[in-house]
Amino acid sequence: MKIAVSSTGASLNSQIEPRFGRCEQFIIVDPETMRFEVMENPGSIASGGAGITTAQEIARKGAEAVITGHCGPNAHRVLTTAGIDVITGVSGTVQEVVTGYIRGQYTPSVNPNAPEHFGAGAGFKRGKGKGSNL
């Protein structure tokens, strides 16, 4: 089994990165041995479709679960369609959350917990939709 965790650093002691599609890297952990690899996230610099790009790469890596803070609707759809459990709303270190997952502390998210374009940054231009201040 492989678990992909959005991470702020390159070790098991790194904190969870709250953004799925825009995090800079993932720690992909084998929970039985706690051996891991660092995967640079191609979606972190994408001009659009970051969540989808990231979800596709996680699926290619063979992950069976993703642990992150927030996951938007497009990424969530790609991951769940690929049969990958999506665990959201999590914080702590990579090692803590992987251990928690193994112990059954987390339930896969049925729905995304972030809107589209979450984490795109201040430079992202949004339309004049509902809730806009423009």
N, CA, C and O atoms as CSV, one atom per row, in Angstrom:
chain,resi,resn,atom,element,x,y,z
A,1,MET,N,N,0.848,-1.186,0.000
A,1,MET,CA,C,0.000,0.000,0.000
A,1,MET,C,C,0.886,1.240,0.000
A,1,MET,O,O,1.971,1.250,0.582
A,2,LYS,N,N,0.399,2.283,-0.666
A,2,LYS,CA,C,1.084,3.578,-0.664
A,2,LYS,C,C,0.083,4.645,-0.248
A,2,LYS,O,O,-1.073,4.638,-0.669
A,3,ILE,N,N,0.554,5.555,0.584
A,3,ILE,CA,C,-0.252,6.696,1.018
A,3,ILE,C,C,0.482,7.963,0.595
A,3,ILE,O,O,1.656,8.139,0.923
A,4,ALA,N,N,-0.199,8.844,-0.129
A,4,ALA,CA,C,0.374,10.116,-0.563
A,4,ALA,C,C,-0.091,11.218,0.379
A,4,ALA,O,O,-1.289,11.390,0.604
A,5,VAL,N,N,0.863,11.961,0.927
A,5,VAL,CA,C,0.555,13.011,1.890
A,5,VAL,C,C,1.098,14.336,1.374
A,5,VAL,O,O,2.286,14.442,1.070
A,6,SER,N,N,0.231,15.360,1.270
A,6,SER,CA,C,0.710,16.681,0.854
A,6,SER,C,C,1.584,17.224,1.979
A,6,SER,O,O,1.180,17.221,3.142
A,7,SER,N,N,2.770,17.686,1.636
A,7,SER,CA,C,3.763,17.995,2.657
A,7,SER,C,C,4.461,19.334,2.428
A,7,SER,O,O,4.634,19.781,1.294
A,8,THR,N,N,4.857,19.961,3.539
A,8,THR,CA,C,5.612,21.212,3.475
A,8,THR,C,C,7.111,20.971,3.368
A,8,THR,O,O,7.873,21.913,3.150
A,9,GLY,N,N,7.542,19.729,3.517
A,9,GLY,CA,C,8.960,19.409,3.469
A,9,GLY,C,C,9.192,18.017,2.924
A,9,GLY,O,O,8.279,17.378,2.400
A,10,ALA,N,N,10.431,17.551,3.054
A,10,ALA,CA,C,10.826,16.292,2.436
A,10,ALA,C,C,11.109,15.184,3.446
A,10,ALA,O,O,11.913,14.292,3.173
A,11,SER,N,N,10.455,15.228,4.616
A,11,SER,CA,C,10.682,14.178,5.606
A,11,SER,C,C,9.375,13.796,6.290
A,11,SER,O,O,8.359,14.476,6.136
A,12,LEU,N,N,9.412,12.710,7.039
A,12,LEU,CA,C,8.235,12.274,7.788
A,12,LEU,C,C,7.877,13.251,8.901
A,12,LEU,O,O,6.750,13.239,9.396
A,13,ASN,N,N,8.817,14.090,9.295
A,13,ASN,CA,C,8.560,15.090,10.333
A,13,ASN,C,C,8.008,16.399,9.781
A,13,ASN,O,O,7.724,17.323,10.544
A,14,SER,N,N,7.854,16.485,8.468
A,14,SER,CA,C,7.300,17.691,7.840
A,14,SER,C,C,5.810,17.795,8.151
A,14,SER,O,O,5.137,16.789,8.373
A,15,GLN,N,N,5.313,19.013,8.163
A,15,GLN,CA,C,3.898,19.270,8.401
A,15,GLN,C,C,3.084,19.012,7.135
A,15,GLN,O,O,3.602,19.080,6.021
A,16,ILE,N,N,1.812,18.719,7.328
A,16,ILE,CA,C,0.885,18.572,6.209
A,16,ILE,C,C,0.728,19.929,5.536
A,16,ILE,O,O,0.543,20.945,6.206
A,17,GLU,N,N,0.803,19.940,4.225
A,17,GLU,CA,C,0.497,21.142,3.435
A,17,GLU,C,C,-1.007,21.136,3.222
A,17,GLU,O,O,-1.544,20.142,2.732
A,18,PRO,N,N,-1.709,22.216,3.573
A,18,PRO,CA,C,-3.161,22.201,3.466
A,18,PRO,C,C,-3.699,22.172,2.039
A,18,PRO,O,O,-4.844,21.767,1.835
A,19,ARG,N,N,-2.914,22.585,1.046
A,19,ARG,CA,C,-3.390,22.614,-0.338
A,19,ARG,C,C,-2.993,21.336,-1.054
A,19,ARG,O,O,-1.824,20.950,-1.034
A,20,PHE,N,N,-3.944,20.683,-1.679
A,20,PHE,CA,C,-3.648,19.468,-2.437
A,20,PHE,C,C,-2.971,19.801,-3.768
A,20,PHE,O,O,-1.818,19.429,-3.985
A,21,GLY,N,N,-3.667,20.485,-4.642
A,21,GLY,CA,C,-3.175,20.711,-5.995
A,21,GLY,C,C,-1.980,21.629,-6.102
A,21,GLY,O,O,-1.197,21.512,-7.045
A,22,ARG,N,N,-1.824,22.528,-5.169
A,22,ARG,CA,C,-0.745,23.510,-5.239
A,22,ARG,C,C,0.400,23.257,-4.265
A,22,ARG,O,O,1.316,24.074,-4.173
A,23,CYS,N,N,0.369,22.145,-3.538
A,23,CYS,CA,C,1.498,21.874,-2.645
A,23,CYS,C,C,2.737,21.595,-3.501
A,23,CYS,O,O,2.619,21.136,-4.637
A,24,GLU,N,N,3.902,21.869,-2.961
A,24,GLU,CA,C,5.115,21.682,-3.738
A,24,GLU,C,C,5.537,20.226,-3.840
A,24,GLU,O,O,6.163,19.825,-4.821
A,25,GLN,N,N,5.198,19.432,-2.833
A,25,GLN,CA,C,5.621,18.037,-2.863
A,25,GLN,C,C,4.695,17.142,-2.057
A,25,GLN,O,O,3.927,17.597,-1.209
A,26,PHE,N,N,4.794,15.872,-2.349
A,26,PHE,CA,C,4.087,14.832,-1.611
A,26,PHE,C,C,5.116,13.874,-1.050
A,26,PHE,O,O,6.155,13.621,-1.660
A,27,ILE,N,N,4.813,13.352,0.113
A,27,ILE,CA,C,5.577,12.240,0.657
A,27,ILE,C,C,4.718,11.005,0.390
A,27,ILE,O,O,3.576,10.932,0.842
A,28,ILE,N,N,5.260,10.052,-0.331
A,28,ILE,CA,C,4.541,8.817,-0.625
A,28,ILE,C,C,5.136,7.737,0.276
A,28,ILE,O,O,6.302,7.361,0.148
A,29,VAL,N,N,4.293,7.252,1.192
A,29,VAL,CA,C,4.754,6.401,2.287
A,29,VAL,C,C,4.200,4.988,2.152
A,29,VAL,O,O,3.028,4.796,1.826
A,30,ASP,N,N,5.058,4.003,2.408
A,30,ASP,CA,C,4.617,2.623,2.597
A,30,ASP,C,C,4.368,2.494,4.101
A,30,ASP,O,O,5.328,2.471,4.871
A,31,PRO,N,N,3.119,2.410,4.538
A,31,PRO,CA,C,2.830,2.433,5.969
A,31,PRO,C,C,3.337,1.215,6.738
A,31,PRO,O,O,3.459,1.271,7.962
A,32,GLU,N,N,3.633,0.123,6.047
A,32,GLU,CA,C,4.148,-1.069,6.731
A,32,GLU,C,C,5.599,-0.901,7.145
A,32,GLU,O,O,6.014,-1.393,8.194
A,33,THR,N,N,6.372,-0.201,6.311
A,33,THR,CA,C,7.805,-0.036,6.596
A,33,THR,C,C,8.172,1.398,6.955
A,33,THR,O,O,9.256,1.656,7.476
A,34,MET,N,N,7.266,2.328,6.674
A,34,MET,CA,C,7.482,3.769,6.814
A,34,MET,C,C,8.591,4.274,5.884
A,34,MET,O,O,9.119,5.369,6.080
A,35,ARG,N,N,8.935,3.484,4.885
A,35,ARG,CA,C,9.842,3.974,3.838
A,35,ARG,C,C,9.039,4.914,2.963
A,35,ARG,O,O,7.833,4.739,2.789
A,36,PHE,N,N,9.714,5.914,2.414
A,36,PHE,CA,C,8.994,6.918,1.642
A,36,PHE,C,C,9.835,7.458,0.507
A,36,PHE,O,O,11.058,7.321,0.478
A,37,GLU,N,N,9.138,8.072,-0.421
A,37,GLU,CA,C,9.789,8.818,-1.496
A,37,GLU,C,C,9.148,10.194,-1.548
A,37,GLU,O,O,7.990,10.372,-1.172
A,38,VAL,N,N,9.916,11.156,-2.016
A,38,VAL,CA,C,9.407,12.514,-2.184
A,38,VAL,C,C,9.034,12.690,-3.647
A,38,VAL,O,O,9.840,12.418,-4.537
A,39,MET,N,N,7.820,13.141,-3.891
A,39,MET,CA,C,7.356,13.393,-5.257
A,39,MET,C,C,7.136,14.895,-5.422
A,39,MET,O,O,6.275,15.477,-4.762
A,40,GLU,N,N,7.902,15.507,-6.286
A,40,GLU,CA,C,7.662,16.910,-6.603
A,40,GLU,C,C,6.333,16.994,-7.336
A,40,GLU,O,O,6.049,16.168,-8.204
A,41,ASN,N,N,5.528,17.968,-6.998
A,41,ASN,CA,C,4.182,18.081,-7.561
A,41,ASN,C,C,4.189,18.915,-8.836
A,41,ASN,O,O,4.465,20.114,-8.784
A,42,PRO,N,N,3.891,18.304,-9.979
A,42,PRO,CA,C,3.851,19.066,-11.229
A,42,PRO,C,C,2.724,20.092,-11.239
A,42,PRO,O,O,2.801,21.074,-11.977
A,43,GLY,N,N,1.693,19.892,-10.449
A,43,GLY,CA,C,0.575,20.826,-10.395
A,43,GLY,C,C,0.885,22.115,-9.663
A,43,GLY,O,O,0.150,23.093,-9.803
A,44,SER,N,N,1.955,22.138,-8.884
A,44,SER,CA,C,2.248,23.328,-8.077
A,44,SER,C,C,2.536,24.558,-8.929
A,44,SER,O,O,2.344,25.686,-8.474
A,45,ILE,N,N,2.991,24.352,-10.155
A,45,ILE,CA,C,3.307,25.489,-11.025
A,45,ILE,C,C,2.391,25.582,-12.244
A,45,ILE,O,O,2.611,26.407,-13.132
A,46,ALA,N,N,1.378,24.743,-12.281
A,46,ALA,CA,C,0.456,24.748,-13.419
A,46,ALA,C,C,-0.350,26.043,-13.443
A,46,ALA,O,O,-0.754,26.547,-12.395
A,47,SER,N,N,-0.582,26.576,-14.628
A,47,SER,CA,C,-1.379,27.796,-14.738
A,47,SER,C,C,-2.858,27.517,-14.535
A,47,SER,O,O,-3.620,28.422,-14.196
A,48,GLY,N,N,-3.267,26.282,-14.736
A,48,GLY,CA,C,-4.655,25.875,-14.521
A,48,GLY,C,C,-4.714,24.363,-14.424
A,48,GLY,O,O,-3.813,23.670,-14.895
A,49,GLY,N,N,-5.758,23.859,-13.821
A,49,GLY,CA,C,-5.920,22.418,-13.705
A,49,GLY,C,C,-4.954,21.752,-12.750
A,49,GLY,O,O,-4.632,20.575,-12.911
A,50,ALA,N,N,-4.482,22.496,-11.750
A,50,ALA,CA,C,-3.485,21.960,-10.821
A,50,ALA,C,C,-3.997,20.728,-10.084
A,50,ALA,O,O,-3.268,19.747,-9.941
A,51,GLY,N,N,-5.222,20.767,-9.621
A,51,GLY,CA,C,-5.776,19.637,-8.878
A,51,GLY,C,C,-5.880,18.384,-9.723
A,51,GLY,O,O,-5.556,17.288,-9.264
A,52,ILE,N,N,-6.330,18.545,-10.954
A,52,ILE,CA,C,-6.467,17.403,-11.861
A,52,ILE,C,C,-5.096,16.822,-12.187
A,52,ILE,O,O,-4.907,15.607,-12.129
A,53,THR,N,N,-4.141,17.680,-12.529
A,53,THR,CA,C,-2.781,17.232,-12.846
A,53,THR,C,C,-2.182,16.476,-11.670
A,53,THR,O,O,-1.588,15.412,-11.845
A,54,THR,N,N,-2.338,17.025,-10.480
A,54,THR,CA,C,-1.794,16.403,-9.277
A,54,THR,C,C,-2.466,15.065,-9.000
A,54,THR,O,O,-1.791,14.083,-8.691
A,55,ALA,N,N,-3.790,15.019,-9.110
A,55,ALA,CA,C,-4.527,13.776,-8.858
A,55,ALA,C,C,-4.104,12.686,-9.838
A,55,ALA,O,O,-3.958,11.527,-9.448
A,56,GLN,N,N,-3.908,13.041,-11.090
A,56,GLN,CA,C,-3.484,12.059,-12.092
A,56,GLN,C,C,-2.094,11.510,-11.760
A,56,GLN,O,O,-1.846,10.314,-11.917
A,57,GLU,N,N,-1.207,12.362,-11.310
A,57,GLU,CA,C,0.143,11.919,-10.960
A,57,GLU,C,C,0.123,11.015,-9.729
A,57,GLU,O,O,0.853,10.025,-9.675
A,58,ILE,N,N,-0.702,11.346,-8.748
A,58,ILE,CA,C,-0.848,10.505,-7.552
A,58,ILE,C,C,-1.364,9.127,-7.959
A,58,ILE,O,O,-0.885,8.115,-7.448
A,59,ALA,N,N,-2.328,9.076,-8.865
A,59,ALA,CA,C,-2.867,7.796,-9.341
A,59,ALA,C,C,-1.789,6.999,-10.072
A,59,ALA,O,O,-1.692,5.784,-9.896
A,60,ARG,N,N,-0.981,7.670,-10.889
A,60,ARG,CA,C,0.111,6.994,-11.610
A,60,ARG,C,C,1.133,6.395,-10.646
A,60,ARG,O,O,1.743,5.367,-10.940
A,61,LYS,N,N,1.313,7.032,-9.512
A,61,LYS,CA,C,2.265,6.543,-8.506
A,61,LYS,C,C,1.734,5.332,-7.750
A,61,LYS,O,O,2.482,4.693,-7.010
A,62,GLY,N,N,0.460,5.005,-7.922
A,62,GLY,CA,C,-0.103,3.826,-7.285
A,62,GLY,C,C,-0.583,4.029,-5.862
A,62,GLY,O,O,-0.729,3.062,-5.115
A,63,ALA,N,N,-0.830,5.272,-5.477
A,63,ALA,CA,C,-1.327,5.528,-4.118
A,63,ALA,C,C,-2.740,4.983,-3.965
A,63,ALA,O,O,-3.550,5.042,-4.890
A,64,GLU,N,N,-3.015,4.458,-2.791
A,64,GLU,CA,C,-4.355,3.972,-2.475
A,64,GLU,C,C,-5.103,4.939,-1.574
A,64,GLU,O,O,-6.309,4.805,-1.367
A,65,ALA,N,N,-4.380,5.914,-1.040
A,65,ALA,CA,C,-4.995,6.942,-0.194
A,65,ALA,C,C,-4.198,8.234,-0.329
A,65,ALA,O,O,-2.991,8.224,-0.567
A,66,VAL,N,N,-4.915,9.350,-0.170
A,66,VAL,CA,C,-4.315,10.675,-0.136
A,66,VAL,C,C,-4.737,11.322,1.173
A,66,VAL,O,O,-5.905,11.262,1.558
A,67,ILE,N,N,-3.782,11.938,1.852
A,67,ILE,CA,C,-4.072,12.681,3.077
A,67,ILE,C,C,-3.626,14.111,2.852
A,67,ILE,O,O,-2.476,14.364,2.493
A,68,THR,N,N,-4.551,15.054,3.066
A,68,THR,CA,C,-4.269,16.458,2.815
A,68,THR,C,C,-5.187,17.330,3.661
A,68,THR,O,O,-6.068,16.826,4.358
A,69,GLY,N,N,-4.977,18.618,3.596
A,69,GLY,CA,C,-5.858,19.536,4.306
A,69,GLY,C,C,-7.130,19.798,3.528
A,69,GLY,O,O,-8.230,19.617,4.049
A,70,HIS,N,N,-6.984,20.225,2.277
A,70,HIS,CA,C,-8.129,20.598,1.452
A,70,HIS,C,C,-7.998,19.987,0.063
A,70,HIS,O,O,-6.902,19.893,-0.490
A,71,CYS,N,N,-9.127,19.577,-0.484
A,71,CYS,CA,C,-9.153,18.999,-1.825
A,71,CYS,C,C,-10.393,19.514,-2.544
A,71,CYS,O,O,-11.509,19.381,-2.043
A,72,GLY,N,N,-10.192,20.100,-3.714
A,72,GLY,CA,C,-11.294,20.662,-4.486
A,72,GLY,C,C,-12.060,19.604,-5.276
A,72,GLY,O,O,-11.672,18.436,-5.310
A,73,PRO,N,N,-13.145,20.028,-5.908
A,73,PRO,CA,C,-14.044,19.079,-6.576
A,73,PRO,C,C,-13.432,18.320,-7.752
A,73,PRO,O,O,-13.691,17.127,-7.905
A,74,ASN,N,N,-12.641,18.967,-8.571
A,74,ASN,CA,C,-12.075,18.271,-9.729
A,74,ASN,C,C,-11.056,17.220,-9.300
A,74,ASN,O,O,-11.083,16.091,-9.790
A,75,ALA,N,N,-10.174,17.581,-8.404
A,75,ALA,CA,C,-9.180,16.625,-7.910
A,75,ALA,C,C,-9.864,15.480,-7.167
A,75,ALA,O,O,-9.502,14.316,-7.338
A,76,HIS,N,N,-10.851,15.816,-6.345
A,76,HIS,CA,C,-11.567,14.792,-5.582
A,76,HIS,C,C,-12.216,13.778,-6.528
A,76,HIS,O,O,-12.169,12.571,-6.288
A,77,ARG,N,N,-12.813,14.276,-7.590
A,77,ARG,CA,C,-13.473,13.405,-8.571
A,77,ARG,C,C,-12.461,12.471,-9.247
A,77,ARG,O,O,-12.727,11.278,-9.397
A,78,VAL,N,N,-11.312,13.001,-9.653
A,78,VAL,CA,C,-10.279,12.178,-10.305
A,78,VAL,C,C,-9.774,11.103,-9.341
A,78,VAL,O,O,-9.627,9.941,-9.719
A,79,LEU,N,N,-9.510,11.501,-8.101
A,79,LEU,CA,C,-8.980,10.552,-7.119
A,79,LEU,C,C,-9.983,9.446,-6.806
A,79,LEU,O,O,-9.632,8.266,-6.818
A,80,THR,N,N,-11.215,9.817,-6.528
A,80,THR,CA,C,-12.199,8.800,-6.154
A,80,THR,C,C,-12.550,7.896,-7.337
A,80,THR,O,O,-12.814,6.708,-7.151
A,81,THR,N,N,-12.555,8.446,-8.536
A,81,THR,CA,C,-12.785,7.627,-9.731
A,81,THR,C,C,-11.680,6.587,-9.896
A,81,THR,O,O,-11.919,5.483,-10.385
A,82,ALA,N,N,-10.467,6.956,-9.483
A,82,ALA,CA,C,-9.327,6.033,-9.557
A,82,ALA,C,C,-9.312,5.053,-8.381
A,82,ALA,O,O,-8.416,4.214,-8.287
A,83,GLY,N,N,-10.298,5.152,-7.486
A,83,GLY,CA,C,-10.377,4.242,-6.347
A,83,GLY,C,C,-9.473,4.618,-5.191
A,83,GLY,O,O,-9.155,3.780,-4.347
A,84,ILE,N,N,-9.060,5.867,-5.147
A,84,ILE,CA,C,-8.159,6.346,-4.099
A,84,ILE,C,C,-8.979,7.000,-2.992
A,84,ILE,O,O,-9.811,7.867,-3.259
A,85,ASP,N,N,-8.740,6.576,-1.734
A,85,ASP,CA,C,-9.388,7.220,-0.590
A,85,ASP,C,C,-8.829,8.623,-0.429
A,85,ASP,O,O,-7.619,8.824,-0.521
A,86,VAL,N,N,-9.699,9.593,-0.188
A,86,VAL,CA,C,-9.292,10.977,0.016
A,86,VAL,C,C,-9.623,11.352,1.456
A,86,VAL,O,O,-10.786,11.352,1.858
A,87,ILE,N,N,-8.588,11.671,2.225
A,87,ILE,CA,C,-8.744,12.074,3.617
A,87,ILE,C,C,-8.415,13.563,3.676
A,87,ILE,O,O,-7.298,13.965,3.351
A,88,THR,N,N,-9.381,14.381,4.088
A,88,THR,CA,C,-9.167,15.829,4.142
A,88,THR,C,C,-9.377,16.350,5.558
A,88,THR,O,O,-9.838,15.632,6.445
A,89,GLY,N,N,-9.023,17.628,5.746
A,89,GLY,CA,C,-9.218,18.269,7.038
A,89,GLY,C,C,-8.214,17.813,8.081
A,89,GLY,O,O,-8.481,17.884,9.281
A,90,VAL,N,N,-7.059,17.345,7.623
A,90,VAL,CA,C,-6.071,16.758,8.510
A,90,VAL,C,C,-4.902,17.727,8.690
A,90,VAL,O,O,-4.528,18.445,7.763
A,91,SER,N,N,-4.334,17.733,9.892
A,91,SER,CA,C,-3.121,18.505,10.155
A,91,SER,C,C,-2.194,17.668,11.024
A,91,SER,O,O,-2.606,16.650,11.579
A,92,GLY,N,N,-0.955,18.093,11.138
A,92,GLY,CA,C,0.058,17.361,11.899
A,92,GLY,C,C,1.231,17.040,11.003
A,92,GLY,O,O,1.360,17.591,9.910
A,93,THR,N,N,2.085,16.149,11.467
A,93,THR,CA,C,3.228,15.741,10.653
A,93,THR,C,C,2.814,14.579,9.753
A,93,THR,O,O,1.795,13.927,9.980
A,94,VAL,N,N,3.617,14.342,8.742
A,94,VAL,CA,C,3.355,13.236,7.828
A,94,VAL,C,C,3.293,11.925,8.614
A,94,VAL,O,O,2.378,11.125,8.424
A,95,GLN,N,N,4.256,11.713,9.483
A,95,GLN,CA,C,4.294,10.472,10.253
A,95,GLN,C,C,3.060,10.324,11.146
A,95,GLN,O,O,2.496,9.233,11.240
A,96,GLU,N,N,2.638,11.395,11.794
A,96,GLU,CA,C,1.460,11.334,12.657
A,96,GLU,C,C,0.205,10.948,11.884
A,96,GLU,O,O,-0.576,10.111,12.337
A,97,VAL,N,N,0.013,11.559,10.718
A,97,VAL,CA,C,-1.222,11.281,9.982
A,97,VAL,C,C,-1.214,9.904,9.330
A,97,VAL,O,O,-2.261,9.267,9.219
A,98,VAL,N,N,-0.045,9.439,8.899
A,98,VAL,CA,C,0.030,8.083,8.352
A,98,VAL,C,C,-0.270,7.072,9.460
A,98,VAL,O,O,-1.012,6.115,9.241
A,99,THR,N,N,0.293,7.279,10.625
A,99,THR,CA,C,0.008,6.407,11.768
A,99,THR,C,C,-1.472,6.454,12.121
A,99,THR,O,O,-2.073,5.416,12.400
A,100,GLY,N,N,-2.066,7.638,12.114
A,100,GLY,CA,C,-3.496,7.774,12.380
A,100,GLY,C,C,-4.346,7.053,11.350
A,100,GLY,O,O,-5.359,6.444,11.696
A,101,TYR,N,N,-3.944,7.116,10.092
A,101,TYR,CA,C,-4.678,6.422,9.032
A,101,TYR,C,C,-4.634,4.910,9.254
A,101,TYR,O,O,-5.653,4.228,9.145
A,102,ILE,N,N,-3.454,4.401,9.563
A,102,ILE,CA,C,-3.287,2.966,9.802
A,102,ILE,C,C,-4.173,2.516,10.967
A,102,ILE,O,O,-4.743,1.426,10.929
A,103,ARG,N,N,-4.286,3.343,11.985
A,103,ARG,CA,C,-5.084,3.014,13.177
A,103,ARG,C,C,-6.584,3.220,12.965
A,103,ARG,O,O,-7.381,2.950,13.863
A,104,GLY,N,N,-6.969,3.696,11.784
A,104,GLY,CA,C,-8.378,3.879,11.479
A,104,GLY,C,C,-8.992,5.148,12.043
A,104,GLY,O,O,-10.207,5.217,12.228
A,105,GLN,N,N,-8.168,6.154,12.320
A,105,GLN,CA,C,-8.655,7.407,12.891
A,105,GLN,C,C,-9.368,8.297,11.880
A,105,GLN,O,O,-10.105,9.203,12.268
A,106,TYR,N,N,-9.160,8.053,10.598
A,106,TYR,CA,C,-9.718,8.916,9.571
A,106,TYR,C,C,-10.677,8.150,8.673
A,106,TYR,O,O,-10.486,6.970,8.379
A,107,THR,N,N,-11.705,8.857,8.251
A,107,THR,CA,C,-12.685,8.308,7.324
A,107,THR,C,C,-12.540,9.030,5.994
A,107,THR,O,O,-12.423,10.255,5.972
A,108,PRO,N,N,-12.546,8.301,4.887
A,108,PRO,CA,C,-12.453,8.972,3.583
A,108,PRO,C,C,-13.566,10.005,3.404
A,108,PRO,O,O,-14.703,9.792,3.825
A,109,SER,N,N,-13.223,11.111,2.782
A,109,SER,CA,C,-14.161,12.191,2.513
A,109,SER,C,C,-15.056,11.822,1.340
A,109,SER,O,O,-14.566,11.431,0.281
A,110,VAL,N,N,-16.341,11.941,1.522
A,110,VAL,CA,C,-17.293,11.643,0.462
A,110,VAL,C,C,-17.354,12.792,-0.538
A,110,VAL,O,O,-17.596,12.580,-1.726
A,111,ASN,N,N,-17.131,14.012,-0.046
A,111,ASN,CA,C,-17.207,15.216,-0.878
A,111,ASN,C,C,-15.940,16.042,-0.726
A,111,ASN,O,O,-15.239,15.920,0.278
A,112,PRO,N,N,-15.636,16.889,-1.717
A,112,PRO,CA,C,-14.510,17.802,-1.577
A,112,PRO,C,C,-14.774,18.784,-0.443
A,112,PRO,O,O,-15.926,19.044,-0.096
A,113,ASN,N,N,-13.711,19.326,0.129
A,113,ASN,CA,C,-13.885,20.302,1.206
A,113,ASN,C,C,-13.299,21.666,0.854
A,113,ASN,O,O,-13.040,22.484,1.738
A,114,ALA,N,N,-13.092,21.905,-0.433
A,114,ALA,CA,C,-12.589,23.198,-0.897
A,114,ALA,C,C,-13.262,23.527,-2.232
A,114,ALA,O,O,-13.612,22.628,-2.997
A,115,PRO,N,N,-13.438,24.816,-2.503
A,115,PRO,CA,C,-14.014,25.210,-3.790
A,115,PRO,C,C,-12.982,25.071,-4.910
A,115,PRO,O,O,-11.795,24.872,-4.653
A,116,GLU,N,N,-13.444,25.177,-6.140
A,116,GLU,CA,C,-12.519,25.189,-7.271
A,116,GLU,C,C,-11.544,26.339,-7.097
A,116,GLU,O,O,-11.905,27.391,-6.569
A,117,HIS,N,N,-10.313,26.143,-7.540
A,117,HIS,CA,C,-9.250,27.155,-7.531
A,117,HIS,C,C,-8.787,27.519,-6.129
A,117,HIS,O,O,-8.131,28.545,-5.954
A,118,PHE,N,N,-9.107,26.709,-5.124
A,118,PHE,CA,C,-8.625,26.950,-3.768
A,118,PHE,C,C,-7.102,26.885,-3.787
A,118,PHE,O,O,-6.527,25.966,-4.369
A,119,GLY,N,N,-6.456,27.841,-3.163
A,119,GLY,CA,C,-4.999,27.829,-3.084
A,119,GLY,C,C,-4.304,28.353,-4.311
A,119,GLY,O,O,-3.086,28.223,-4.429
A,120,ALA,N,N,-5.055,28.955,-5.246
A,120,ALA,CA,C,-4.442,29.446,-6.481
A,120,ALA,C,C,-3.578,30.675,-6.236
A,120,ALA,O,O,-2.751,31.015,-7.082
A,121,GLY,N,N,-3.742,31.343,-5.117
A,121,GLY,CA,C,-2.905,32.484,-4.789
A,121,GLY,C,C,-3.570,33.801,-5.107
A,121,GLY,O,O,-4.596,33.853,-5.785
A,122,ALA,N,N,-2.974,34.857,-4.611
A,122,ALA,CA,C,-3.545,36.189,-4.751
A,122,ALA,C,C,-3.561,36.664,-6.198
A,122,ALA,O,O,-4.375,37.514,-6.558
A,123,GLY,N,N,-2.675,36.130,-7.033
A,123,GLY,CA,C,-2.615,36.573,-8.418
A,123,GLY,C,C,-3.683,35.962,-9.298
A,123,GLY,O,O,-3.799,36.333,-10.466
A,124,PHE,N,N,-4.449,35.057,-8.781
A,124,PHE,CA,C,-5.479,34.393,-9.579
A,124,PHE,C,C,-6.667,35.315,-9.740
A,124,PHE,O,O,-7.179,35.843,-8.753
A,125,LYS,N,N,-7.120,35.519,-10.981
A,125,LYS,CA,C,-8.246,36.402,-11.230
A,125,LYS,C,C,-9.516,35.596,-11.277
A,125,LYS,O,O,-9.609,34.604,-12.001
A,126,ARG,N,N,-10.489,36.018,-10.510
A,126,ARG,CA,C,-11.770,35.335,-10.457
A,126,ARG,C,C,-12.822,36.203,-11.151
A,126,ARG,O,O,-12.687,37.423,-11.239
A,127,GLY,N,N,-13.846,35.555,-11.628
A,127,GLY,CA,C,-14.933,36.264,-12.271
A,127,GLY,C,C,-15.822,36.960,-11.258
A,127,GLY,O,O,-15.594,36.858,-10.053
A,128,LYS,N,N,-16.821,37.659,-11.735
A,128,LYS,CA,C,-17.731,38.381,-10.864
A,128,LYS,C,C,-18.902,37.504,-10.469
A,128,LYS,O,O,-20.060,37.860,-10.692
A,129,GLY,N,N,-18.603,36.377,-9.893
A,129,GLY,CA,C,-19.648,35.451,-9.470
A,129,GLY,C,C,-20.176,35.799,-8.104
A,129,GLY,O,O,-19.844,36.837,-7.532
A,130,LYS,N,N,-20.996,34.924,-7.595
A,130,LYS,CA,C,-21.589,35.097,-6.275
A,130,LYS,C,C,-20.491,35.263,-5.231
A,130,LYS,O,O,-19.546,34.475,-5.199
A,131,GLY,N,N,-20.601,36.250,-4.403
A,131,GLY,CA,C,-19.639,36.480,-3.353
A,131,GLY,C,C,-18.457,37.339,-3.780
A,131,GLY,O,O,-17.573,37.601,-2.965
A,132,SER,N,N,-18.414,37.775,-5.011
A,132,SER,CA,C,-17.310,38.573,-5.488
A,132,SER,C,C,-17.404,39.996,-4.947
A,132,SER,O,O,-18.499,40.535,-4.782
A,133,ASN,N,N,-16.252,40.596,-4.674
A,133,ASN,CA,C,-16.197,41.983,-4.214
A,133,ASN,C,C,-15.869,42.927,-5.360
A,133,ASN,O,O,-15.640,44.115,-5.136
A,134,LEU,N,N,-15.844,42.421,-6.566
A,134,LEU,CA,C,-15.473,43.266,-7.723
A,134,LEU,C,C,-16.613,44.120,-8.188
A,134,LEU,O,O,-16.464,44.881,-9.144
